[in-house]
Amino acid sequence: MKERLKQEYSRRLKIIMKSELNARNKITANGALAVPVLRYSFGIINWRTEEIKKIDRKTRKMLKMYKMRHPNLTDRLYVKRKGGRGLVQIEAAYKAEIINIAEYLNTNYKEGHFVNIVKSHGSTQTNMNSIIKTATKITEELSQPNEKSDAKQDGIQHTKVRFREFLK
């Protein structure tokens, strides 16, 4: 299924890049038409971060093939439109989706009997990929100080703020 999603994402991205839209509209179309193919699968299919980073690299490579980006300006790609290109970073979208799903499960289904059974089962199994475990892992990863680019820091700060609001 992952391969099919990757192929569909690549197909849509190629269609967008071959179109006669201007650069701004191509970036917007990517966020509206190609990224949701992957985004909708983020809580359902277990993606590894290496796979997601590979998709990000493929996206940047395709942008370079279609002369939409300069090789040295990778950081500006992911900054919002006011100072950058506004491209959606797949890795940041993945982390945000996982945290959003965990937040939704924790807030809306606190008293659900079956959800509590699934949560307890997921917490007892060590090798199981639980959304809540993955979300806590991501927030721990985001809370560690790290040398990252400004574009990634913007996305991380936004995710941190949302998760802190969730914990309150």
Secondary structure, 3 states (H helix, E strand, C coil): CHHHHHHHHHHHHHHHHHCCCCHHHHHHHHHHHHHHHHHCCCCCCCCCHHHHHHHHHHHHHHHHHCCCCCCCCHHHHCCCCCCCCCCCCHHHHHHHHHHHHHHHHHHHCCCCHHHHHHHHHHHHCCCCCCHHHHHHHHHHHHHCCCCCCHHHHHHHHHHHHHHHHHHC
